[in-house]
Amino acid sequence: MQQQAQKDQFLYLVQQNKKLIFKVCNAYCHDPEDRKDLVQEVIIQLWLSFDKYNSQYKLSTWMYRIALNTAISHYRADRKRNTTSLDTRENLIDFADENDAAEMNDRVQLLYSFIAQFDELNRALMILYLDNNSYKDIAEVLGITETNVATKISRLKKELKQKFEKV
């Protein structure tokens, strides 16, 4: 019975934070089928780590860290393989809303395409920044100092502004 309660709590938390997961997966994976695989992998990793969650930290910080680490690992593996694999696992949760991607306006899609050109750390930094996380939270998730976060964000914003001006 207790296991069912833990499963229900987990599914509720994933459902409540699905946009966080979708943002990370969208930033690291542009192919819709690969993105679904990545979403599933993030959920699996969250589930495997769920009993180790330390309530001393914010839930969103914990989820971001796992989602980003999973996405970066997936991205690296995908780059090495350079092929698309077919994943036959059942859907854990049907939550990668097709409408989310369709609803993004052109400027937001352009922003995400610019962000996709960044290296892994800078991409993660911008995702966290755009989700209104504090510099402290970003530093905690990425394992860098708050000063480093502020410096990098300033540089990245400047670079993004230049890219938008060219368009």
trRosetta pair geometry for C-beta under 8 A, 3 or more apart (Angstrom, degrees):
i j d omega theta_ij theta_ji phi_ij phi_ji
1 4 5.8 -53 -156 31 35 111
1 5 6.7 35 148 -18 65 104
2 5 5.6 -52 -152 34 37 114
2 6 6.5 38 150 -20 67 103
3 6 5.6 -52 -149 35 33 112
3 7 6.4 35 151 -19 65 105
4 7 5.5 -52 -147 36 33 113
4 8 6.2 35 153 -20 65 105
5 8 5.7 -52 -146 37 31 112
5 9 6.3 33 153 -20 64 106
6 9 5.7 -53 -147 36 30 112
6 10 6.3 34 152 -21 63 106
6 50 7.3 126 173 127 104 132
6 51 7.5 11 -165 -82 141 91
7 10 5.7 -55 -149 36 30 113
7 11 6.3 28 155 -17 65 106
8 11 5.9 -54 -146 38 30 109
8 12 6.3 33 153 -21 63 107
9 12 5.7 -55 -150 35 30 114
9 13 6.4 28 154 -18 65 107
10 13 5.8 -58 -149 37 30 109
10 14 6.3 28 155 -17 66 106
10 46 7.5 147 -163 127 105 103
10 47 6.1 70 -178 -110 148 79
10 50 5.3 -21 -105 -128 120 156
11 14 5.7 -52 -145 37 32 111
11 15 6.2 33 155 -20 64 107
11 93 7.0 162 -141 -90 89 126
12 15 5.8 -57 -149 37 28 111
12 16 6.3 26 154 -18 64 109
13 16 5.7 -55 -144 39 31 111
13 17 6.1 -1 163 8 66 114
13 59 6.8 -116 -154 -177 123 139
13 63 7.9 -158 154 -78 109 133
14 17 6.3 -76 -141 54 25 90
14 18 6.4 59 155 -72 64 80
14 21 7.2 13 -158 -23 79 150
14 43 6.1 50 -136 -125 143 100
14 46 6.7 133 -91 102 105 153
14 93 6.2 175 122 -16 135 167
14 95 7.5 177 140 10 100 168
15 18 5.9 -14 -149 -34 30 114
15 93 7.3 -143 -76 -163 79 145
15 95 6.9 -146 -113 -107 65 144
17 20 4.6 -30 179 28 89 122
17 21 6.3 90 124 -20 84 95
17 59 7.5 -135 -61 130 147 110
17 60 6.7 -175 -124 -105 129 77
17 63 5.5 -26 150 168 156 172
18 21 5.5 -56 -150 40 40 111
18 22 5.9 42 152 -23 72 107
18 93 7.8 -128 -104 122 120 137
18 95 4.8 -109 -138 161 141 133
18 97 8.0 92 135 -12 131 101
19 22 5.5 -51 -141 38 33 113
19 23 6.3 40 156 -25 65 102
19 100 7.7 -179 -118 -127 80 139
20 23 6.0 -52 -152 29 26 112
20 24 6.8 21 154 -13 60 106
20 60 6.4 -151 -106 -143 158 91
20 63 5.9 64 115 117 144 128
20 64 6.6 -90 179 -77 121 78
20 67 6.8 179 135 -3 92 167
20 131 6.9 72 -115 -143 80 153
21 24 6.0 -59 -154 37 31 108
21 25 6.2 23 155 -12 67 112
21 39 6.2 88 146 -137 115 83
21 42 5.4 157 -150 114 108 147
21 43 7.3 41 -149 -64 155 79
21 63 7.2 -79 -66 169 85 114
21 67 5.5 -145 -117 -115 65 137
21 95 8.0 51 75 105 131 126
22 25 5.8 -60 -143 44 30 107
22 26 5.8 32 158 -23 67 111
22 39 7.1 11 -94 -105 60 118
22 95 7.8 -120 -62 128 110 93
22 96 6.3 149 -109 -127 101 69
22 97 7.3 -16 -108 32 154 86
22 100 5.9 -19 168 130 152 168
23 26 5.8 -56 -143 37 25 111
23 27 6.4 23 158 -20 61 108
23 127 5.7 142 141 -159 109 106
23 130 7.8 -165 -166 88 137 114
23 131 6.4 130 108 -71 171 122
24 27 6.0 -60 -153 33 28 110
24 28 6.6 0 160 2 64 113
24 42 7.1 126 87 -107 127 153
24 64 7.2 168 -70 -139 136 64
24 67 4.2 107 65 144 168 120
24 68 5.9 -113 -143 -75 130 61
24 71 5.2 -144 156 -36 100 152
24 124 7.9 25 -130 -120 94 76
24 127 6.0 92 -95 171 63 157
25 28 6.3 -74 -146 48 29 95
25 29 5.6 -37 179 40 70 112
25 35 5.2 106 152 -159 110 85
25 38 4.6 153 -137 105 104 119
25 39 5.1 -4 -91 -70 168 76
25 42 6.5 -106 -67 -15 110 143
25 67 7.5 -85 -44 -170 77 107
25 71 6.2 -146 -94 -101 49 118
25 96 7.5 -75 92 -115 150 116
26 29 7.2 -80 -115 61 17 69
26 30 7.7 59 -167 -98 56 51
26 35 6.6 36 -90 -138 51 134
26 100 8.0 -116 -70 121 143 122
26 101 7.1 -180 -121 -91 124 97
26 112 6.6 -44 138 -154 108 142
27 71 7.4 47 74 171 91 153
27 112 6.5 -124 -102 -151 69 94
27 115 6.0 -58 -140 120 104 123
27 116 6.5 -164 -166 -85 59 74
27 123 5.6 152 159 173 120 108
27 124 8.0 143 112 -83 146 44
27 126 7.9 170 -139 82 143 101
27 127 5.1 -86 -31 -80 166 126
28 38 6.8 -178 88 -162 110 160
28 71 4.0 144 20 177 163 112
28 72 7.1 -112 -120 -70 145 42
28 74 6.7 95 135 77 132 109
28 75 4.8 -97 -169 -65 109 121
28 123 7.0 114 -79 136 78 144
29 34 4.9 -141 -171 115 120 103
29 35 4.4 166 107 -87 115 70
29 37 8.0 -139 -171 60 162 87
29 38 4.8 173 -2 -6 158 153
29 71 7.2 -126 -18 -146 101 94
29 74 7.0 -33 -62 120 124 128
29 75 7.2 -134 -63 -84 80 83
29 78 7.6 136 -105 -27 97 170
30 34 7.8 25 59 64 42 121
30 35 7.2 -56 157 -55 2 115
30 116 6.8 30 -58 -126 119 153
31 34 4.0 63 75 19 109 112
31 35 6.4 -176 84 -18 51 86
31 84 7.0 -88 118 -110 169 131
32 35 5.5 -54 -143 34 28 116
32 36 6.7 33 156 -22 62 100
32 98 7.7 30 -146 -117 132 88
32 101 7.5 -109 -99 11 102 167
33 36 5.8 -48 -154 29 34 112
33 37 6.8 35 148 -16 62 102
33 84 7.3 63 90 -174 121 131
34 37 5.5 -52 -155 35 38 115
34 38 6.3 38 148 -20 68 104
34 78 7.1 68 -161 -118 137 143
34 84 6.3 -101 -70 -133 110 103
35 38 5.5 -52 -147 37 34 112
35 39 6.3 41 151 -23 66 101
35 96 6.5 143 123 -156 103 148
36 39 5.6 -48 -148 32 32 115
36 40 6.6 33 152 -17 63 103
36 91 7.7 -54 -179 -109 113 99
36 96 5.4 -134 -102 28 75 159
37 40 5.8 -56 -154 36 31 111
37 41 6.3 31 150 -19 66 106
37 74 7.9 160 111 -150 98 135
37 85 8.0 120 -135 78 167 87
37 87 4.5 133 -114 4 113 150
38 41 5.5 -53 -146 37 34 112
38 42 6.3 38 154 -21 66 101
38 70 7.3 139 -167 131 80 103
38 71 6.2 58 -172 -110 125 75
38 74 5.1 122 -114 147 100 170
39 42 5.8 -53 -151 33 30 112
39 43 6.5 28 152 -17 63 106
39 95 7.3 -161 171 72 139 90
39 96 5.0 -136 -31 -67 169 119
40 43 5.7 -56 -150 37 33 111
40 44 6.3 35 152 -21 66 104
40 87 7.2 173 59 135 146 151
40 89 6.1 151 162 89 152 132
40 91 6.9 -117 -91 -133 118 51
40 92 5.6 137 -134 7 84 109
41 44 5.6 -50 -147 34 33 113
41 45 6.4 31 154 -16 65 105
41 70 5.6 172 124 179 101 123
41 74 6.2 134 80 -77 157 130
42 45 5.8 -57 -149 39 30 109
42 46 6.3 33 152 -21 65 106
42 66 6.9 118 -159 125 78 92
42 67 4.9 33 -147 -120 127 74
42 70 4.8 161 -97 86 68 152
42 71 6.9 11 -78 -52 115 83
43 46 5.6 -51 -146 36 32 113
43 47 6.3 34 154 -20 65 105
43 92 5.0 -171 108 79 146 149
43 93 6.3 -178 -120 17 160 111
44 47 5.7 -56 -151 36 30 111
44 48 6.3 28 154 -18 66 107
44 92 7.1 -171 -61 -48 75 155
45 48 5.7 -52 -143 38 33 111
45 49 6.2 15 160 -4 65 113
45 66 5.3 176 122 179 113 109
45 67 8.0 163 76 -81 125 40
45 69 7.7 -156 163 84 156 101
45 70 4.8 -158 15 -79 159 133
46 49 6.1 -72 -147 49 26 99
46 50 6.3 55 150 -63 65 90
46 63 6.5 19 -115 -126 122 80
46 66 5.5 126 -85 115 70 151
46 67 7.6 12 -62 -63 109 78
47 50 5.4 -23 -148 -17 32 121
49 52 5.1 -70 -167 48 65 111
49 53 6.8 93 137 -56 83 75
49 62 7.9 -168 127 173 126 106
49 66 5.8 -154 44 -104 154 140
50 53 5.9 -23 -163 -18 39 113
53 57 7.9 -121 -172 60 75 102
53 59 7.4 21 -167 -118 135 75
53 62 5.6 66 -133 180 95 163
54 57 5.5 65 85 12 92 99
54 62 7.5 171 45 -90 69 131
57 61 5.1 -108 169 77 107 126
57 62 5.4 120 104 -53 123 98
57 140 7.4 176 -138 159 114 139
58 61 4.3 92 65 0 92 106
58 62 7.1 -163 92 -5 50 84
58 137 6.8 -26 38 -123 141 117
59 62 5.7 -57 -152 38 34 112
59 63 6.2 30 153 -17 69 109
60 63 5.6 -54 -142 40 33 111
60 64 6.1 38 157 -23 66 105
60 133 7.6 -160 125 -100 125 109
60 137 7.7 8 96 -168 105 138
61 64 5.8 -52 -146 35 27 112
61 65 6.4 30 155 -22 62 106
61 133 8.0 122 -90 -142 78 129
61 137 5.5 -126 -92 -157 109 94
61 140 5.7 -11 -157 102 134 124
61 141 5.5 -139 -156 -72 78 94
62 65 5.9 -55 -151 32 28 112
62 66 6.6 19 156 -11 63 107
63 66 6.0 -59 -148 41 31 105
63 67 5.9 28 157 -17 68 113
64 67 5.7 -60 -140 42 27 109
64 68 5.8 23 163 -17 67 111
64 128 6.3 74 -164 -100 146 103
64 133 7.6 23 -69 -79 168 155
64 141 4.9 -31 104 -132 122 141
65 68 6.1 -57 -143 39 23 106
65 69 6.2 19 159 -15 61 111
65 141 5.0 -147 -73 -147 82 77
66 69 5.9 -57 -143 39 27 108
66 70 6.1 26 159 -17 64 111
67 70 5.9 -59 -147 40 26 110
67 71 6.1 24 156 -18 64 111
68 71 5.7 -56 -141 39 29 110
68 72 6.1 28 160 -19 66 107
68 124 4.8 67 -145 -128 130 123
68 127 7.6 172 -95 70 107 140
68 141 6.8 90 17 164 148 113
68 142 7.8 -64 123 -89 163 74
69 72 5.9 -54 -144 37 28 109
69 73 6.3 28 156 -17 63 108
70 73 5.8 -57 -148 38 29 110
70 74 6.2 29 153 -19 65 109
71 74 5.6 -55 -145 38 30 113
71 75 6.1 34 154 -23 65 107
72 75 5.5 -51 -144 36 31 114
72 76 6.4 31 156 -18 64 104
72 120 4.9 75 -126 -160 108 132
72 124 7.2 -23 -62 -58 117 127
73 76 5.9 -54 -148 37 29 109
73 77 6.3 26 155 -15 64 109
74 77 5.9 -58 -146 40 28 108
74 78 6.0 30 155 -21 65 110
75 78 5.7 -55 -144 36 26 112
75 79 6.4 28 155 -21 62 105
75 120 6.7 164 83 -102 146 109
76 79 5.8 -54 -149 34 30 110
76 80 6.5 27 153 -18 64 106
76 120 7.9 -7 -56 -76 96 146
77 80 5.7 -56 -151 36 33 110
77 81 6.2 20 157 -11 68 112
78 81 6.0 -61 -141 44 29 104
78 82 7.7 100 161 -68 55 29
79 82 6.9 19 -174 -65 31 72
81 85 7.2 -31 150 -32 156 107
89 92 7.8 -6 141 -39 117 86
91 94 5.4 49 144 -73 146 74
96 100 7.6 -102 179 31 53 129
97 100 4.2 99 84 -20 104 100
97 101 7.9 174 102 0 71 73
98 101 6.5 -56 -169 36 44 103
98 102 6.4 35 142 -14 71 115
99 102 5.3 -64 -144 46 40 112
99 103 5.6 41 158 -27 75 109
100 103 6.1 -60 -146 33 23 109
100 104 7.3 36 152 -36 57 94
101 104 6.1 -39 -162 5 36 114
104 108 4.4 -124 -169 91 96 122
104 109 5.0 120 122 -58 121 85
104 112 7.4 -16 -176 0 156 137
105 108 5.2 91 55 12 70 103
105 109 7.1 -135 100 -4 34 92
106 109 5.7 -58 -148 39 31 111
106 110 6.2 34 153 -21 66 106
107 110 5.4 -51 -147 36 33 114
107 111 6.3 40 151 -23 64 101
108 111 5.4 -46 -148 32 34 116
108 112 6.5 32 153 -15 64 103
109 112 5.8 -54 -149 39 32 109
109 113 6.4 34 151 -21 65 104
110 113 5.6 -53 -148 34 33 112
110 114 6.6 33 152 -18 64 102
110 164 7.4 102 128 -107 128 82
110 167 6.7 37 -164 -107 145 174
111 114 5.8 -56 -154 35 31 110
111 115 6.3 30 151 -18 66 107
111 160 7.1 34 -137 -160 81 125
112 115 5.4 -50 -141 38 36 114
112 116 6.3 46 154 -29 65 101
113 116 5.5 -45 -149 27 32 118
113 117 7.3 38 150 -24 58 98
114 117 5.9 -54 -165 23 37 113
114 118 7.8 46 142 -29 62 93
114 160 5.7 111 130 -125 147 84
114 163 5.0 130 -123 112 134 159
114 164 7.8 -52 -52 -55 159 76
115 118 5.7 -39 -167 9 47 116
115 123 5.7 107 166 -130 86 76
115 126 5.0 -146 -130 96 115 148
115 127 7.3 115 176 -58 144 76
115 160 7.8 10 -68 -100 74 120
116 123 7.0 53 -111 -119 29 125
118 122 3.8 -117 177 96 126 113
118 123 4.4 167 82 -60 110 75
118 126 6.6 127 21 1 163 133
118 156 7.1 17 -106 -131 142 116
119 122 5.3 79 55 20 74 104
119 123 6.8 -139 93 -11 31 95
120 123 5.8 -59 -145 35 25 113
120 124 6.4 23 159 -16 63 107
121 124 5.9 -58 -151 37 29 109
121 125 6.2 32 151 -23 64 108
121 142 6.8 92 -151 -156 86 125
121 152 8.0 -80 132 -157 105 155
122 125 5.3 -49 -144 35 34 118
122 126 6.4 32 158 -17 65 103
122 152 6.6 -144 -110 180 82 117
122 156 5.8 168 -163 -95 107 129
123 126 6.1 -57 -150 36 28 106
123 127 6.5 30 152 -20 63 106
124 127 5.7 -54 -148 34 32 113
124 128 6.4 28 156 -14 66 107
124 141 7.7 -151 161 122 116 116
124 142 6.1 143 115 -97 127 111
125 128 6.0 -61 -152 39 27 107
125 129 6.1 26 153 -19 65 111
125 138 6.5 68 -139 -173 69 125
125 142 6.5 16 -82 -72 80 159
125 149 6.8 -175 -142 -138 112 76
125 152 5.6 -59 -175 120 166 130
125 153 6.4 -142 158 -76 116 78
125 156 6.8 165 100 -19 122 162
126 129 5.4 -53 -140 39 33 113
126 130 5.9 31 161 -18 68 108
126 153 7.7 146 -90 -120 62 77
126 156 5.8 -137 -76 153 107 149
126 160 7.9 127 -126 -58 137 139
127 130 6.1 -58 -144 39 25 107
127 131 6.5 16 155 -13 60 112
128 131 5.9 -65 -150 41 29 107
128 133 4.6 -50 175 38 86 139
128 137 7.3 -163 -177 110 119 96
128 138 4.6 135 125 -112 139 95
128 141 6.1 -180 -106 60 148 149
128 142 7.4 -118 0 -37 159 113
129 132 7.9 46 171 -67 35 21
129 133 6.7 -83 -87 49 27 87
129 138 6.6 25 -66 -92 71 147
129 153 5.4 147 -100 -122 150 121
129 156 8.0 150 26 81 159 137
133 137 4.3 -116 -179 88 103 126
133 138 5.1 128 108 -57 119 84
133 141 7.5 -8 165 -2 160 138
134 137 4.6 96 54 7 80 100
134 138 6.9 -144 94 -4 42 86
135 138 5.6 -54 -145 39 33 113
135 139 6.1 38 154 -22 66 106
135 146 4.6 82 135 -152 111 91
135 149 4.6 154 -156 98 89 136
135 150 5.7 6 -129 -60 145 85
135 153 7.7 -108 -105 -2 98 146
136 139 5.8 -55 -149 35 27 112
136 140 6.4 28 152 -20 62 107
136 146 5.8 -12 -85 -95 55 122
137 140 5.6 -54 -149 35 32 114
137 141 6.4 30 155 -18 66 105
138 141 5.9 -55 -147 36 30 108
138 142 6.1 2 164 5 67 115
138 146 7.9 106 67 -118 92 64
138 149 4.9 122 98 -139 121 141
139 142 6.4 -71 -138 52 23 93
139 143 7.7 162 172 -17 54 2
139 144 5.6 -106 -138 79 72 62
139 145 5.8 -14 -142 173 128 15
139 146 4.6 -67 -45 -72 152 59
139 148 7.3 115 -114 58 100 94
139 149 5.0 -98 -67 -31 87 135
140 143 7.7 23 -176 -68 22 42
142 149 7.4 139 49 -90 135 102
144 148 4.4 -97 158 86 115 138
144 149 6.2 144 94 -54 109 79
144 152 7.9 35 115 -4 156 142
145 148 4.4 99 58 4 82 103
145 149 7.0 -138 100 -6 47 84
146 149 5.3 -49 -151 32 37 117
146 150 6.4 37 152 -19 67 103
147 150 5.8 -52 -149 35 32 111
147 151 6.3 30 153 -17 65 107
148 151 5.8 -54 -145 38 31 111
148 152 6.1 27 159 -16 66 110
149 152 6.1 -62 -146 40 25 107
149 153 6.1 22 159 -18 64 111
150 153 6.0 -57 -144 37 25 109
150 154 6.4 28 157 -21 62 108
151 154 5.9 -58 -153 33 27 112
151 155 6.5 21 154 -14 64 108
152 155 5.8 -59 -150 39 32 109
152 156 6.0 28 155 -18 68 110
153 156 5.7 -57 -142 40 31 110
153 157 6.1 34 158 -22 66 105
154 157 6.0 -53 -147 34 26 110
154 158 6.5 27 153 -18 60 107
155 158 5.7 -57 -153 36 31 113
155 159 6.4 30 151 -18 66 107
156 159 5.5 -53 -147 37 34 112
156 160 6.2 35 154 -19 67 105
157 160 5.7 -53 -145 37 31 111
157 161 6.3 36 153 -24 64 104
158 161 5.7 -51 -149 32 30 114
158 162 6.7 31 152 -18 61 104
159 162 5.8 -54 -153 34 32 112
159 163 6.6 32 151 -19 64 105
160 163 5.6 -54 -150 35 35 112
160 164 6.4 33 153 -18 67 104
161 164 5.8 -56 -149 37 31 110
161 165 6.4 33 152 -22 64 106
162 165 5.7 -54 -148 33 32 113
162 166 6.7 34 153 -22 63 103
163 166 5.8 -54 -156 29 33 112
163 167 7.0 32 150 -23 63 103
164 167 5.8 -55 -155 28 38 112
